[in-house]
Amino acid sequence: MNSADANQANESFMISEQSSERTLYPYVTGTSVIGMKYKDGIIMAADMGGSYGSTLRYKGVERLKSVGKHSIIGASGEISDFQDIMRNLDDLILYDNMWDDGNSLGPKEVHNYLTRLMYNRRNKFNPLWNSLILGGVKNGNKYLGTVSMIGVQYSDDHVATGFGNHLARPILRDEWREDLSFKDAVKLLEKCMRVLLYRDRSAINKLQMAWITEEEGLTVSPPYSLKTFWDFASFHNPTAGADGSW
């Protein structure tokens, strides 16, 4: 190989290396996702905002996706890293389908896979900057779990990411029931999303819900807005009575 060919090969290698780089810091991010079990299956909600730093740059980002036949995933955090996770999940589902053995991955298996994926990237000091919720129904069993960007995972009857952990889950602890109808589940999630809209600067009033049942499979709602009320007295003068206020 002469020097010109060597230089060309080196440039091609460098381009290849650059094209496979991963996110080191989050740039475009999505905020909270909330998920819970209800009588017939699993339901999740997330708004469609994508923040570029503190700027709400994108307002049509879908963060609720299907995974195989039995599962839904919702993601907070870096949008490009979520796209990379979805590519990994697509490969996983394709590989599973290639066995053609009549079996398919359920939500518990996919959640375990995501836990190992996130923990592996964390150990390489190159984490995927996301918090994930994975839920689904298989063989009549409902499953709902979450995993953080460093691989910390757990399962519960209701879970949330981001500010939802602090603002929505207290509401869910008070009002969630195992026998919630679909209509009541939607109302409860909308109540949580409304609180997040009022209190989280990164939330926008454009959201989607997704739900999955054994009989009907996955359904993702069209985007819609919540009815809001901004005429609270505390909104007019939020520092009234505060010591040291200007």
C-alpha positions in Angstrom: 0.0 0.0 0.0 1.5 3.4 -1.0 1.3 6.5 1.2 -1.7 7.9 -0.7 -3.7 4.7 -0.1 -2.7 4.6 3.5 -3.8 8.2 4.1 -7.1 7.5 2.4 -7.6 4.4 4.6 -6.8 6.4 7.7 -9.3 9.1 6.7 -12.0 6.5 6.1 -11.3 4.9 9.5 -11.5 8.3 11.2 -14.8 9.1 9.5 -16.1 5.7 10.6 -15.1 6.3 14.2 -16.7 9.7 14.2 -20.0 8.3 12.8 -20.2 5.8 15.7 -19.7 8.4 18.5 -22.3 8.4 21.2 -23.7 11.3 23.3 -21.4 12.4 26.1 -23.7 15.1 27.3 -27.5 15.5 26.9 -28.5 18.2 24.4 -32.2 17.6 23.3 -34.1 16.1 26.2 -37.6 15.0 27.1 -39.1 15.3 30.6 -41.3 13.0 32.7 -43.0 9.8 31.7 -45.7 8.2 33.9 -46.8 4.6 33.7 -49.2 2.5 35.8 -51.2 -0.7 35.8 -55.0 -0.6 35.4 -57.7 -3.2 35.3 -57.1 -4.4 31.8 -53.4 -3.7 31.2 -50.7 -1.0 31.2 -51.1 2.7 30.4 -48.4 5.4 30.0 -48.4 9.2 29.4 -45.7 11.6 28.2 -45.7 15.1 26.7 -44.1 15.7 23.3 -41.6 18.5 24.2 -37.9 18.3 23.3 -35.8 20.8 25.2 -32.6 22.2 23.7 -31.0 23.2 27.0 -33.6 25.4 28.6 -35.3 26.2 25.3 -38.4 24.2 24.3 -37.1 23.7 20.8 -39.2 20.7 19.6 -42.9 20.1 20.2 -43.7 16.9 18.4 -41.3 14.4 19.9 -42.9 10.9 20.4 -41.4 9.2 23.5 -43.8 6.2 23.7 -43.0 3.3 21.5 -44.0 -0.3 21.0 -41.5 -3.1 21.7 -42.5 -6.4 20.1 -45.9 -7.8 20.6 -46.3 -7.4 24.3 -44.6 -4.2 25.5 -44.5 -0.4 25.6 -41.5 1.7 26.3 -41.4 5.4 27.4 -38.2 7.5 27.8 -37.1 10.6 29.5 -33.7 12.2 28.8 -31.6 12.5 25.6 -33.7 11.9 22.5 -30.8 10.6 20.3 -29.8 8.1 23.0 -33.5 6.9 23.1 -33.3 6.4 19.3 -30.1 4.3 19.8 -31.9 2.2 22.5 -34.8 1.7 20.0 -32.3 0.4 17.4 -31.0 -2.1 20.0 -34.5 -3.2 20.8 -35.4 -3.6 17.1 -32.3 -5.9 16.7 -33.3 -7.8 19.8 -36.9 -8.4 18.6 -35.7 -9.3 15.1 -33.2 -11.8 16.5 -36.0 -13.3 18.7 -38.4 -13.6 15.8 -35.8 -15.4 13.7 -35.9 -18.4 16.0 -39.5 -18.9 14.8 -40.3 -21.1 17.8 -43.7 -19.7 18.6 -42.4 -17.8 21.6 -41.9 -14.0 21.9 -40.1 -11.8 24.4 -42.4 -10.5 27.2 -42.1 -7.2 29.1 -40.1 -8.8 32.0 -37.5 -10.1 29.6 -37.2 -6.8 27.7 -36.9 -4.9 31.1 -34.1 -7.2 32.1 -32.4 -6.6 28.8 -32.6 -2.8 29.2 -31.2 -3.1 32.7 -28.1 -4.9 31.4 -27.8 -2.5 28.5 -27.9 0.6 30.7 -25.6 -0.9 33.3 -23.1 -2.0 30.7 -22.9 1.5 29.2 -22.6 3.0 32.7 -19.6 0.7 33.4 -17.9 2.0 30.2 -18.3 5.6 31.6 -20.4 6.4 28.5 -24.0 6.1 29.7 -27.1 6.4 27.7 -28.7 9.5 29.2 -32.2 8.2 29.7 -34.6 7.0 32.3 -36.9 4.3 30.9 -40.3 2.8 31.7 -41.1 -0.6 30.3 -44.5 -2.2 30.7 -46.7 -4.8 29.0 -49.0 -7.8 29.3 -48.2 -11.4 28.4 -50.2 -14.5 29.2 -52.6 -12.4 31.4 -49.7 -11.1 33.6 -49.2 -7.3 33.8 -45.7 -6.0 34.3 -44.3 -2.5 34.8 -40.8 -1.5 35.6 -38.3 1.3 35.3 -34.5 1.6 34.8 -32.3 4.6 35.3 -29.3 5.7 33.2 -26.9 3.8 35.6 -28.9 0.6 35.5 -30.9 1.0 38.8 -34.2 -0.8 38.2 -37.3 -1.9 40.0 -40.9 -2.9 39.2 -44.1 -1.5 40.8 -47.8 -0.9 40.2 -47.0 2.7 39.1 -43.7 4.3 38.1 -42.5 7.7 36.9 -39.3 9.3 35.7 -37.9 12.8 36.2 -40.1 15.3 38.1 -42.8 12.8 37.9 -41.1 10.9 40.7 -41.5 13.9 43.0 -44.8 15.4 41.8 -46.9 12.6 40.3 -46.1 9.6 42.4 -47.5 11.1 45.6 -50.8 11.5 43.7 -50.7 7.9 42.4 -50.0 6.6 45.9 -53.1 8.3 47.2 -55.5 7.5 44.3 -54.3 4.5 42.4 -56.3 1.2 42.7 -55.7 -2.1 41.1 -59.2 -2.2 39.6 -59.1 1.1 37.9 -61.2 1.2 34.7 -59.6 2.6 31.6 -61.6 5.8 31.9 -60.5 6.4 35.5 -56.9 5.5 34.6 -56.9 8.2 31.9 -58.3 10.7 34.3 -55.7 9.9 36.9 -52.8 10.2 34.4 -54.2 13.5 33.1 -54.3 14.9 36.7 -50.7 13.9 37.1 -49.7 15.4 33.7 -51.6 18.7 34.6 -49.6 19.0 37.8 -46.4 18.5 35.9 -47.4 21.1 33.3 -47.9 23.6 36.1 -44.7 22.9 37.9 -42.1 21.6 35.4 -40.7 24.2 33.1 -39.8 21.6 30.5 -43.3 20.2 30.2 -45.6 21.3 27.4 -49.4 21.0 27.0 -49.2 18.5 24.2 -49.2 14.9 25.2 -49.8 11.3 24.2 -51.0 8.3 26.0 -50.3 4.7 25.1 -51.9 1.6 26.5 -51.6 -2.1 26.0 -53.9 -5.0 26.8 -53.9 -8.8 26.1 -56.9 -8.6 23.8 -56.4 -5.4 21.8 -52.6 -5.0 21.8 -51.0 -1.6 21.7 -52.8 1.7 21.1 -51.2 5.1 21.0 -53.5 8.1 21.2 -53.2 11.1 18.8 -51.5 14.2 20.4 -53.9 16.3 22.4 -53.9 19.2 25.0 -55.2 19.3 28.6 -57.7 21.8 29.8 -55.8 24.1 32.2 -56.6 26.8 34.8 -54.1 29.6 35.5 -56.1 32.0 37.6 -54.9 30.7 40.9 -54.2 33.5 43.4 -50.7 32.2 44.1 -49.9 32.4 40.4 -50.6 36.2 40.4 -48.2 37.0 43.3 -46.1 33.9 44.1 -43.9 35.7 46.6 -46.6 37.3 48.6 -45.8 36.9 52.3 -42.4 35.5 51.7 -39.7 36.8 54.0 -37.0 38.7 52.2 -39.0 39.0 49.0 -38.4 42.0 46.7 
